[in-house]
Amino acid sequence: MEINVNFLDNMRLEAKFDDFTVISDQPIRYKGDGSAPGPFDYFLASSVMCAAHFIRLYCLTRDIPTDNIRVSQNNIVDPEDRYKQLFKIQVELPTDISDKDRKAIIRAAERCAVKRVIQNDLEFDIEPVESITQDAQALLTINPDTDSQTFIEGKDLPLEQTIANMTSILADLGMKIEISSWRNIVPHVWSLHVRDAASPMCFTNGKGATKESALCSALGEFIERLSCNFFYNDQYFGEEIANAEFVHYPNERWFKPGPDDQLPAEILDPYCREFYDPENELLGSHLVDTNSGRADRGICSLPFVRHSDGEVVYFPSNLIENLYLSNGMSAGNTLAEAQVQCLSEIFERAVKKQIIEEEITLPDVPDDVLNKYPSIVEGIKALEEQGYPVLVKDASLGGQFPVACVTLMNPRTGGVFASFGAHPSFEVALERSLTELLQGRSFEGLNDLPAPTFNSMAVTEPNNFVEHFIDSSGVVSWRFFSSKSDIEFVEWDFSGSNQQEADTLFGILYDLGKQAYVAVHEDLGAPVCRILVPGYSEVYPVEDLVWDNTNIALLFREDILNLHALTDDQLEDLVERLEDSQLDNYMDIITLIGIEFDENTVWGQLTIVELKLLIYLALQRHEDAQEYLEMFLQYNDNTVERVLFYRAVEAVLEITMDDELELADYRYNLGRMYGEDVIEAVIGSVAGTERFYGLTPTSMKLEGLDRHLRLLDSYKKLHAARAARAKL
């Protein structure tokens, strides 16, 4: 994690990381002002807070109340060496907690990450650099020996060379890539989380049977998501990029809608139009891209090659970001390698969806077949020894598709997790199923799995598939666990060279009657491809283009960002449009307008219901404000401070709207209850003299929105690299 420090007045320091700011000071005796803890105080507090965190995790999973648990720490300093200290942590537990749980709670505290890091050999490397912001050396903890050559199935170059190549690409872009966590809870199953140190919203996860293969996976995914603009889906690019020569790619084209907002003739082909617009409802305005909002330029469209005949077909960028998310994109050492991964991913998710929605019972992989892969067996055995039964299934649907499944059951909670993996090699598909199962997960994380159900409606509900796509946390049918399978086991094998495998996988799509459309991006120095298969690889339903399109942001973005500058008439118009939109009142404004507000601010917690409430207060429409106030207070997960503010608003509104009550009679005790500063803001809000309390003014210039600006800085590096490449 990158932490940047600024020097403030006197002895005060400011540390900034992610969306947080920490202030430190020194005691007066050390010439400070004593206004904040010192750096060493934070260090001391971190260890006991970390221990308390793990205690709470244990208690939460077993419904043990923490109200009467107390945790305390004293650091005992060696009189002969003040840098040698004993951290004595004491845990006071209620008498009604069993001996078993008491011992387990202490063991949980022992797992404190701060403690473990301190107990290891810490290393510090302090170095001068010419510019911190320009020093783009990757912050990776693995430095592979480039003289070694480790080949794994599916990769056209050794892991060491692959890591070196991808690290170089990211460094050339000016991105610091840091590893924020590793996981290896069973043998031969590694996963990690990497992110851009300057823009932590840009992150990926990797998985593999070794550290090196997991790192390859994470870096490859990072490059694929950069190349396909996935990190910036639905986000506003700002005025500079929106007005640039190109917004997404130098080879994009813009097409204006025809009469009556008809789709431009230049986009899509007859096959695609029949699928994306079956009811002839789709309009040109539905396809204006969310990122630029430049409806005046038309529809930003990207070239894809129809694989069956090599013809170029233009797909609106809006359509892609609305329906496909990250499905069907991959980076590789070669184009064929990337295509195999893309197509494997598409089959994995499509077959998984079919199995889950049709409640198909899959055949077990026989022991004699599974034993051919001892590393996989060892990982499964380790899970079983931890008390998690594991099922290994053939998900090829009778040898049609290169898909496997590993399913974990958690007897502690009754939850299950069906993990699918795909690759032309049976072994690799099994390995991916197992590594996907544990990617980024601890054993505690396995306690959050949903229980299976016989409710077919819950299984087939569209959002269930979206949950499965995002993190495999959707619901699975109990029928999946029947010992009587619907299909016979097949020990399939589609393997060959990467080119042969790609041809085979494309052939399976054609046998299904599907068309594949391929975009290749090589502008960053690695072949990346994105494959769309209409009617097969969508994550969201095609109806979303008309009824739930992300470019609804264009109706509200400018007004919401300029909220403090709007006149009463403009506010009336904005709130009327919000009412007419029939959007979910609990949708957050971050999602609605595509702006990455800091989640620790009022903007970051703002929902449509709260925005309407604030507008009605500003307009002095007290009855409408009261209606939305009730909705806000009934269902919300806002901060305690914000909820108390609205409790005070509720009281002042009640008094103001009652002809028999006088605010002056209650003013003194309202101030005692909520604090003078808060109650003054509340009275001002109800009177209309204070507008949008807690929301700092901003505009389309995005001033003050540091989190979003960091994301835009990331995209501008990518945009500049593409512009430079286009000029060559």
ABEGO torsion letter per residue (X at the ends): XBBBBBBBBEABBBBBBEABBBBBBBBAAAGBAGABBBAAAAAAAAAAAAAAAAAAAAAAAAGBBAAABBBBBBBBBBAABAABBBBBBBBBBBAABBAAAAAAAAAAAAABAAAAAAABBBBBBBBBBABAAABABBABABBBBAABBBBBBGBABBAAAAAAAAAAAAAAAGBBBBBABBBBABBGBBBBBBBBAABAABBBBBBEABAAAAAAAAAAAAAAAAAAGAAABGBBAEAAAAABABAABAABBBBBBBBGGBBBAABEBAAAAAAABAAGABBAAAABBAAAGBAAAEBBBBBBBBAAAGBBBBBBAAAAAAAAEABGBBBBABAAAAAAAAAAAAAAAAAAAAAAAAGBBBBBBBAAAAAABAAAAAAAAAAAAAGBBBBBBBAAGGGABBBBBBBBBBAAAGBBBBBBBBBABAAAAAAAAAAAAABGBBAAAAAABBBBBABAAAAABAAAAAAAAAAGABBBBAAAABABBABBBBBBBABEBAAAAAAAAAAAAAAAGBBBBBBBBAAAGBBBBBBBBBGAABABBAAAAAAABAAAAAAAAAAAAAAAABBAAAAAAAAAAAAAAGBBAABBAAAAAGBBBBAABAAAABBAAAAAAAAAAAAGBAAAAAAAAAAAAABBABBAAAAAAAAAAAAAAAAAABAABBAAAAAAAAAAAAEAAAAAAAAAAAAGABBGBGBBBBBAAGBGBAAAAAAAAAAAAAAAAAAAAAAX
